[in-house]
Amino acid sequence: MANAKIRIKKRKDALQQLNELVQRDEYLLIIHYSCESFYNITDGRSPRITSIAVRYYRTGQTISFSIHKVAEKEGKLDSLEYEGYKLWI
């Protein structure tokens, strides 16, 4: 029973913090990142971050960076996809 009370209090506190953030939304950024699969890494290294997006909560403006977009702009995406495909066959 004590665990349930603790979880309910933590949830209530978290909701209060989120409400305070939304009320001061000029300072609120939402940051999302994606990375390569954790399951495919067998050598102990950290997974590579493949994209990052930052969204201004108030305006909805989003700025993003992704490895595949850079490769596409530089005309290297096809060769990178082919090299990746060769690793799987």
Stockholm file with secondary structure:
# STOCKHOLM 1.0

chainA/1-89         MANAKIRIKKRKDALQQLNELVQRDEYLLIIHYSCESFYNITDGRSPRITSIAVRYYRTGQTISFSIHKVAEKEGKLDSLEYEGYKLWI
#=GR chainA/1-89 SS CHHHHHHHHHHHHHHHHHHHHHHTGGGCEEEEEEESCSTTCCSSCCCCEEEEEEEETTTCCEEEEEHHHHHHHTTCHHHHHHHHHHHHC
#=GC SS_cons        CHHHHHHHHHHHHHHHHHHHHHHTGGGCEEEEEEESCSTTCCSSCCCCEEEEEEEETTTCCEEEEEHHHHHHHTTCHHHHHHHHHHHHC
//
